[in-house]
Amino acid sequence: MNNIEEIELDEWTISDVEIAMKKKYGKVDKAAIEKLKKVQHRGNVDRNDLVKVGHGKLQVESVEIDEAK
């Protein structure tokens, strides 16, 4: 019997965060991005990581890139 529990966390890539910063501030907070690269967990950024770098209120959405032509 396979009982796998999936936990849905808000996780984004660094580029998702950069896009959100551009939308909100018109520029990327490079210092915060550098900090995020140090605190990110398993290659993804989560809400707690954003709080650690002072951007907990940033509205980040995962962007699915549609490459179909």
LUMVEXDREN-883202 format. One record per residue (C-alpha): residue number from 1; x, y, z; residue in one letter. Coordinates in steps of 0.001 Angstrom, whole numbers, plus 500000, padded with zeros to 6 digits. Each point is the difference from the previous one (the first is absolute). Layout:
BEGIN
R   nr      c1      c2      c3  rest
R  NUM       X       Y       Z     A
...
END
This chain:
BEGIN
R   nr      c1      c2      c3  rest
R    1  500000  500000  500000     M
R    2  501542  503244  498820     N
R    3  498986  502928  502157     N
R    4  501659  503114  498583     I
R    5  498953  503303  501469     E
R    6  500515  502996  497775     E
R    7  500445  503393  501558     I
R    8  499344  502956  497749     E
R    9  502483  502752  500751     L
R   10  500328  503293  498244     D
R   11  503279  499448  498203     E
R   12  501519  502054  497251     W
R   13  503205  500331  498067     T
R   14  502324  502985  500304     I
R   15  498748  501212  496619     S
R   16  496369  499951  501244     D
R   17  501084  502275  502855     V
R   18  501893  502318  497624     E
R   19  496889  500324  497798     I
R   20  497865  500818  503058     A
R   21  502515  502653  501121     M
R   22  499997  501584  496541     K
R   23  496192  500157  500069     K
R   24  499866  501515  503496     K
R   25  503062  502280  500087     Y
R   26  500951  500387  496346     G
R   27  503396  498519  500810     K
R   28  501593  496934  501581     V
R   29  501373  500251  503554     D
R   30  503360  498386  499220     K
R   31  501065  499867  503657     A
R   32  496829  498091  500920     A
R   33  500505  497624  497051     I
R   34  503554  499271  501175     E
R   35  498674  499287  503511     K
R   36  497260  497785  498549     L
R   37  502591  497951  498130     K
R   38  501657  499308  503360     K
R   39  496823  499128  501959     V
R   40  497937  498222  497341     Q
R   41  499067  496446  500810     H
R   42  500608  497244  497428     R
R   43  500340  502448  497122     G
R   44  496610  501604  500559     N
R   45  498937  503098  501892     V
R   46  497094  499852  502436     D
R   47  498034  502569  501991     R
R   48  502323  499631  503026     N
R   49  503047  500766  497827     D
R   50  498335  503213  498770     L
R   51  499308  501026  503599     V
R   52  503689  499415  500864     K
R   53  501120  502468  497324     V
R   54  497336  502600  500845     G
R   55  497610  499305  497121     H
R   56  497317  497984  501769     G
R   57  497258  502178  498534     K
R   58  501171  499492  496415     L
R   59  497317  498390  497844     Q
R   60  501811  497240  498113     V
R   61  498286  497715  497538     E
R   62  501494  496988  498337     S
R   63  499998  500730  496324     V
R   64  499487  497069  497707     E
R   65  501904  500688  496825     I
R   66  498032  498878  496973     D
R   67  502501  499069  497319     E
R   68  497498  498584  497535     A
R   69  500112  501799  496665     K
END
